[in-house]
Amino acid sequence: HGPVVLALGWACWKTYVGRSETNWTRCKSLGIIGNAFCVSSAHEEALPVLKVYLALIRRYWPHEEGGILVVQTNLGICLNDLGRHDEALVLERAIYAKEVALRGVTHRKTILSGSNVANTLLTLKLFDEANTLLHDQLLPVARRSLGANHRLTLSLSHNLSANLQFDPESTRDDLLEAETILQDVAQRRRRVFGPAHPGTRGAEDSLSHVRAQLAHA
């Protein structure tokens, strides 16, 4: 649906572009076209638009802290999609710290922003830091505040298992821990979301992969 979203985004921007830059609707339409570029995988085009959008909100609506964090999150996603993972990580760390200060560690949005940090750490192969963030900080809070069956908690567990699987320093015991985690994730996903759900299939594929690793360990 990328072309349709992009066409709608352009239509929205053209409707309001003639208004003053202090007009909130004009500003929001800029965000819509930026996000439309992202959905259409036009990340090079999206990045400068999102930067302008962020600058406008900061200039005229600095009290919109939640909105600023949303735009920054979209910028981080865009940077990651462009392969600029180091830049994304700097931004994602700042977002996570702000979410902690603004909402507290148990809020879903805070946990989600921490998950974004963990994902980028994994991409950059910073396994020790990713393990500490996932195992010691995010997962205990997610299980307590969201519940073990929540999709975000399950995603964090899956990422922890991936960290254990792909860290070149991992031991056989680490792989066994990854297998145990994935067994639990796959079981919960089958029960909550059904066997045909992409997340369930992904967990089962990962479980098969770690078992293959153990067979050759």
C-alpha positions in Angstrom: 0.0 0.0 0.0 3.1 2.3 -0.1 2.1 4.2 -3.3 -1.4 4.8 -2.0 -0.1 6.1 1.4 2.4 8.3 -0.4 -0.2 9.7 -2.7 -2.4 10.5 0.2 0.5 12.1 2.0 1.3 14.4 -0.9 -2.4 15.3 -1.2 -2.4 16.2 2.5 0.7 18.3 2.3 -0.5 20.2 -0.8 -3.7 21.0 0.9 -2.1 22.8 3.9 1.4 23.9 2.6 0.1 27.5 1.9 -0.6 28.1 5.6 1.8 29.7 8.1 4.5 27.4 9.5 3.0 28.1 12.9 -0.2 26.3 11.8 -0.5 23.0 13.6 -2.4 21.3 10.8 0.3 22.3 8.3 3.0 21.0 10.6 1.1 17.6 11.1 0.8 17.3 7.3 4.5 17.5 7.0 4.8 14.6 9.4 2.3 12.7 7.4 4.3 13.0 4.2 7.5 12.1 6.1 5.9 8.9 7.4 4.5 8.2 4.0 8.0 8.2 2.6 9.0 5.8 5.3 6.1 3.4 4.6 7.1 3.6 0.9 10.7 2.7 1.8 11.9 6.1 0.5 14.1 6.6 3.5 16.5 9.1 1.9 13.5 11.3 1.1 11.9 10.7 4.5 14.9 11.7 6.6 15.2 15.5 5.8 11.4 15.8 6.0 11.2 14.3 9.5 14.1 16.5 10.6 12.2 19.6 9.5 9.1 18.3 11.1 11.0 17.8 14.4 12.5 21.2 14.2 9.1 22.9 13.7 7.6 21.1 16.7 10.5 22.0 18.9 10.3 25.7 17.8 6.6 26.3 18.1 5.2 23.5 20.3 8.1 22.6 22.7 5.5 21.5 25.3 4.5 18.6 23.1 7.0 16.2 24.7 5.2 13.1 23.7 4.9 14.2 20.1 8.6 15.1 19.9 9.5 11.6 21.2 7.3 10.0 18.5 9.0 12.0 15.7 12.5 11.1 17.2 11.5 7.5 17.3 10.5 7.6 13.6 13.9 9.3 12.8 15.6 6.5 14.6 13.8 3.9 12.5 14.6 5.8 9.4 18.3 6.0 10.3 18.4 2.2 11.0 16.7 1.6 7.6 19.4 3.6 6.0 22.1 1.5 7.7 23.2 4.4 9.9 23.0 2.3 13.1 25.5 4.2 15.2 23.5 7.5 14.7 20.3 5.6 15.4 21.7 4.2 18.7 22.7 7.7 20.0 19.1 8.9 19.3 17.4 5.9 20.7 19.4 6.1 24.0 18.3 9.7 24.4 14.7 8.7 23.7 14.8 5.9 26.2 16.3 8.2 28.9 13.6 10.8 28.2 10.8 8.2 28.4 12.1 7.0 31.7 12.1 10.5 33.1 8.7 11.4 31.6 6.7 8.2 32.1 8.7 5.9 34.4 10.3 2.6 33.7 7.1 0.5 33.8 5.2 2.4 31.1 4.7 0.5 27.8 6.1 3.3 25.7 9.2 3.4 27.9 9.7 -0.4 27.5 9.1 -0.1 23.8 11.8 2.6 23.4 14.2 0.4 25.4 13.4 -2.4 23.0 14.5 -0.2 20.1 17.8 0.4 21.9 18.3 -3.3 22.4 17.5 -4.1 18.7 20.1 -1.7 17.5 22.6 -3.0 20.0 22.0 -6.5 18.5 22.4 -5.1 15.0 25.8 -3.5 16.0 26.8 -6.8 17.7 27.1 -5.1 21.1 26.1 -8.3 22.8 27.2 -7.7 26.4 25.3 -4.4 26.6 22.2 -5.8 24.9 22.2 -8.7 27.3 22.4 -6.4 30.3 19.6 -4.2 29.0 17.3 -7.1 28.1 18.0 -9.5 30.9 18.5 -7.2 33.8 16.3 -4.1 33.0 13.6 -4.5 30.3 12.3 -8.1 30.7 11.8 -8.0 34.5 9.8 -4.8 34.2 7.9 -6.0 31.2 6.8 -9.2 32.8 5.7 -7.3 35.9 3.9 -4.4 34.3 2.7 -5.9 31.0 2.5 -9.6 31.8 4.4 -12.6 30.3 1.9 -13.0 27.4 2.1 -9.5 26.1 3.5 -9.2 22.6 6.2 -6.8 23.7 7.3 -9.0 26.5 7.5 -12.0 24.1 9.4 -9.9 21.6 12.0 -8.9 24.3 12.3 -12.6 25.3 12.9 -13.5 21.6 15.5 -10.8 21.3 17.3 -12.1 24.4 17.4 -15.5 22.9 18.8 -14.1 19.7 21.5 -12.3 21.7 22.5 -15.6 23.3 22.5 -17.4 20.0 24.5 -15.0 17.9 27.1 -13.8 20.4 30.4 -15.5 19.3 31.4 -15.8 23.0 28.2 -17.8 23.9 28.7 -21.1 25.6 26.7 -24.3 25.3 24.9 -23.2 28.5 24.0 -19.9 26.8 22.5 -21.9 23.9 20.6 -24.1 26.3 19.2 -21.0 27.9 18.2 -19.6 24.5 16.4 -22.9 23.8 14.5 -22.7 27.1 13.5 -19.1 26.4 12.3 -19.9 22.8 10.3 -23.0 24.0 8.4 -20.7 26.4 7.9 -17.9 23.7 6.7 -20.4 21.1 4.3 -22.0 23.5 2.9 -18.7 24.7 2.6 -17.4 21.1 0.7 -20.5 20.0 -1.7 -20.2 22.9 -2.3 -16.4 22.6 -1.9 -15.7 18.9 -2.4 -19.1 17.2 -0.1 -21.4 15.3 -0.4 -19.5 12.0 0.7 -16.1 13.4 4.0 -14.8 12.0 5.3 -14.3 15.5 4.6 -17.9 16.4 6.3 -19.2 13.2 9.2 -16.9 13.8 9.7 -18.3 17.3 9.4 -21.9 16.1 12.0 -21.2 13.3 14.4 -19.7 15.9 13.8 -22.7 18.2 14.7 -25.0 15.3 17.8 -22.9 14.6 19.1 -23.0 18.2 18.5 -26.8 18.4 20.6 -27.2 15.2 23.3 -25.1 16.9 23.2 -27.3 20.0 23.5 -30.4 17.8 26.8 -29.2 16.5 28.1 -27.5 19.7 
